[in-house]
Amino acid sequence: MGREFLDVFTGWAESYDSFVQGHDAEYKEVFRRYDEILHEIVNRSGNNVIEFGIGTGNLTKMLIDSGKTVFPIEPSPEMRIIAAKKLGENVTIHDGDLIDFPKPSHQVDTIVSSYVFHHLTDDEKYEAIKIYNTLLNTGGKIVFADTMFLSEKEFNHEISKADQANFIDLRDDLKREYYPTIPVVRSHLEKNGFTVSFQQFNDFVWIVEATKK
């Protein structure tokens, strides 16, 4: 359910905000247009939002500042501490992951995440989407930004590029986690009753927007 990667975030929490601004050469392309990507998620979201894997709360703050009601979920205690300082005492951050999480008592119209969904295996992604379907009414949306690839060939090409550039951390990251192909994500969403579109924002990251039929 993605929690096997929590140790990564234990050591990453303090430096995460610097990291996403492109200060690490290996991940500079991964986080290129980061602020624009988050703003795009906000623009595509409704008024009552669940956010998974809020990290240090960057997207959460943008959503709240735009007047949306957010139910934030984050499994890492270290990330929750930093996010709480950023978001203030009026925001409750819930312990949970993409599959096992507390449900809000109010109706939500959008489920969002950024740089998170790849922590699930492809089978777990399908299970998660099936759960999200039950939380949304017709017209409700899933809006996720994450690293994904058009094909396995393109995925393997990026691993080779990272290896040739001596980007060892990036190469190992691509091999270790569960970065999906777009056909797999599209199939999972369509089988669960969503129409879906994809928009690419850099060499790695796409926004997927899925609307419940």
C-alpha positions as CSV (number, residue, x, y, z in Angstrom):
1,M,0.0,0.0,0.0
2,G,3.0,2.3,-0.4
3,R,4.0,2.3,3.2
4,E,7.1,0.2,2.4
5,F,8.7,3.5,1.2
6,L,8.1,5.4,4.5
7,D,11.8,5.1,5.5
8,V,12.7,7.2,2.4
9,F,10.6,10.0,3.6
10,T,11.9,9.8,7.2
11,G,15.3,11.1,5.9
12,W,13.8,13.3,3.2
13,A,11.3,15.4,5.1
14,E,13.5,18.2,6.2
15,S,15.0,18.8,2.7
16,Y,11.9,18.0,0.6
17,D,10.9,21.6,-0.1
18,S,14.4,22.4,-1.4
19,F,14.5,19.2,-3.4
20,V,11.2,19.9,-5.3
21,Q,12.5,23.3,-6.4
22,G,15.1,21.5,-8.5
23,H,18.2,21.9,-6.4
24,D,19.2,18.3,-7.0
25,A,20.6,17.8,-10.5
26,E,19.5,14.2,-10.8
27,Y,15.8,15.2,-10.2
28,K,15.8,18.6,-11.8
29,E,13.7,17.4,-14.8
30,V,11.3,15.4,-12.6
31,F,10.4,18.6,-10.7
32,R,10.6,21.0,-13.6
33,R,7.4,23.1,-13.6
34,Y,6.6,21.9,-10.1
35,D,4.7,25.0,-9.0
36,E,2.8,25.1,-12.3
37,I,1.8,21.4,-11.9
38,L,0.4,22.0,-8.4
39,H,-1.5,25.1,-9.6
40,E,-2.9,23.0,-12.5
41,I,-4.2,20.4,-10.0
42,V,-5.9,23.2,-8.0
43,N,-7.5,24.6,-11.1
44,R,-8.9,21.2,-12.0
45,S,-10.3,20.5,-8.5
46,G,-13.7,21.0,-7.1
47,N,-14.6,22.5,-3.8
48,N,-14.4,19.4,-1.5
49,V,-11.1,17.6,-1.9
50,I,-9.3,14.6,-0.5
51,E,-5.6,14.9,-0.9
52,F,-3.4,11.8,-0.6
53,G,0.3,11.9,0.4
54,I,0.4,15.6,1.2
55,G,4.1,15.5,2.1
56,T,5.0,18.9,3.5
57,G,1.7,20.4,2.5
58,N,2.6,22.4,-0.6
59,L,-0.4,21.4,-2.7
60,T,-2.6,21.4,0.4
61,K,-1.8,25.0,1.1
62,M,-2.6,26.0,-2.5
63,L,-5.9,24.2,-2.3
64,I,-6.9,25.9,1.0
65,D,-5.7,29.3,-0.2
66,S,-8.0,29.0,-3.2
67,G,-11.0,28.5,-0.9
68,K,-11.3,24.7,-1.2
69,T,-12.1,22.4,1.7
70,V,-9.4,19.8,2.0
71,F,-9.2,16.4,3.8
72,P,-5.4,15.8,4.0
73,I,-3.9,12.4,4.3
74,E,-0.2,11.6,4.9
75,P,1.4,8.4,6.2
76,S,4.8,9.8,7.2
77,P,4.9,11.3,10.8
78,E,7.9,13.4,9.8
79,M,6.1,14.9,6.9
80,R,3.0,15.5,9.0
81,I,5.0,17.5,11.5
82,I,6.4,19.8,8.8
83,A,3.0,20.1,7.0
84,A,1.3,21.0,10.3
85,K,3.7,23.9,10.8
86,K,3.0,25.2,7.3
87,L,-0.8,24.7,7.4
88,G,-1.6,25.9,10.9
89,E,-3.5,24.5,13.8
90,N,-6.9,24.7,12.2
91,V,-6.0,21.9,9.7
92,T,-6.1,18.3,10.8
93,I,-3.8,16.0,8.9
94,H,-5.0,12.4,8.9
95,D,-2.7,9.3,9.1
96,G,-3.4,7.1,6.1
97,D,-2.2,5.9,2.8
98,L,-3.7,5.5,-0.7
99,I,-5.7,2.5,0.2
100,D,-6.1,2.4,4.0
101,F,-7.3,5.8,5.1
102,P,-10.0,7.5,7.3
103,K,-13.0,8.6,5.2
104,P,-14.4,12.1,5.5
105,S,-17.9,12.5,6.9
106,H,-18.8,15.0,4.1
107,Q,-19.3,14.3,0.3
108,V,-16.1,15.0,-1.7
109,D,-16.0,15.9,-5.4
110,T,-12.3,15.6,-6.1
111,I,-9.5,13.2,-5.1
112,V,-6.0,14.6,-5.7
113,S,-2.3,13.7,-5.2
114,S,1.1,14.8,-6.5
115,Y,4.1,12.6,-7.0
116,V,2.4,9.8,-4.9
117,F,0.5,7.2,-7.0
118,H,3.6,5.4,-8.1
119,H,4.1,4.0,-4.5
120,L,1.4,1.4,-5.4
121,T,1.9,-1.7,-7.5
122,D,-0.3,-1.8,-10.6
123,D,-2.7,-4.2,-8.8
124,E,-2.9,-1.9,-5.8
125,K,-3.5,1.1,-8.1
126,Y,-6.6,-0.8,-9.5
127,E,-7.8,-1.5,-5.9
128,A,-7.3,2.1,-4.9
129,I,-9.3,3.5,-7.9
130,K,-12.1,1.0,-7.1
131,I,-12.3,2.6,-3.6
132,Y,-12.2,6.1,-5.0
133,N,-15.1,5.3,-7.3
134,T,-17.3,4.6,-4.2
135,L,-16.4,8.1,-2.7
136,L,-17.4,10.1,-5.7
137,N,-20.7,11.0,-7.3
138,T,-21.2,11.2,-11.0
139,G,-19.1,14.1,-12.3
140,G,-16.6,13.7,-9.4
141,K,-12.9,13.7,-10.4
142,I,-9.6,12.1,-9.7
143,V,-6.7,14.5,-10.5
144,F,-3.2,13.0,-10.0
145,A,0.2,14.3,-11.1
146,D,2.9,11.7,-11.2
147,T,5.7,10.2,-13.1
148,M,4.4,7.8,-15.8
149,F,5.4,6.7,-19.2
150,L,3.8,6.1,-22.6
151,S,5.3,2.6,-22.8
152,E,7.6,0.1,-21.2
153,K,10.1,1.0,-24.0
154,E,10.1,4.7,-22.9
155,F,10.4,3.7,-19.3
156,N,13.5,1.6,-19.9
157,H,14.9,4.4,-22.1
158,E,14.7,6.8,-19.1
159,I,16.5,4.3,-16.9
160,S,19.2,4.0,-19.5
161,K,19.5,7.8,-19.8
162,A,19.9,8.1,-16.0
163,D,22.5,5.4,-16.0
164,Q,24.5,7.0,-18.8
165,A,24.3,10.4,-17.0
166,N,25.6,8.7,-13.8
167,F,22.3,9.7,-12.1
168,I,22.5,6.6,-9.8
169,D,19.8,7.7,-7.3
170,L,17.3,8.5,-10.1
171,R,18.1,5.2,-11.9
172,D,17.7,3.2,-8.8
173,D,14.5,5.1,-7.9
174,L,13.0,4.3,-11.3
175,K,13.8,0.6,-10.8
176,R,12.7,0.4,-7.2
177,E,9.2,2.0,-7.2
178,Y,6.1,1.2,-9.3
179,Y,6.1,3.9,-12.0
180,P,3.2,3.0,-14.4
181,T,2.6,3.2,-18.1
182,I,-0.3,5.4,-19.3
183,P,-2.1,2.5,-20.9
184,V,-2.3,0.7,-17.6
185,V,-3.6,3.8,-15.7
186,R,-6.1,4.4,-18.5
187,S,-7.3,0.9,-18.4
188,H,-7.7,0.9,-14.6
189,L,-9.7,4.1,-14.6
190,E,-11.9,3.2,-17.6
191,K,-12.7,-0.3,-16.1
192,N,-13.9,1.6,-12.9
193,G,-16.2,3.9,-14.8
194,F,-14.2,7.0,-15.4
195,T,-13.4,9.0,-18.6
196,V,-9.8,10.0,-18.6
197,S,-7.3,12.4,-20.1
198,F,-3.6,12.9,-19.8
199,Q,-1.4,16.0,-20.1
200,Q,2.4,15.9,-20.0
201,F,4.3,18.6,-18.1
202,N,7.9,17.5,-18.3
203,D,9.9,14.4,-19.4
204,F,8.5,12.4,-16.4
205,V,5.4,13.9,-15.0
206,W,1.8,13.8,-16.4
207,I,-1.4,15.0,-15.0
208,V,-4.2,12.5,-15.3
209,E,-7.8,13.8,-14.9
210,A,-10.5,11.2,-14.6
211,T,-14.2,12.0,-14.3
212,K,-16.8,9.5,-13.0
213,K,-19.5,8.7,-15.5
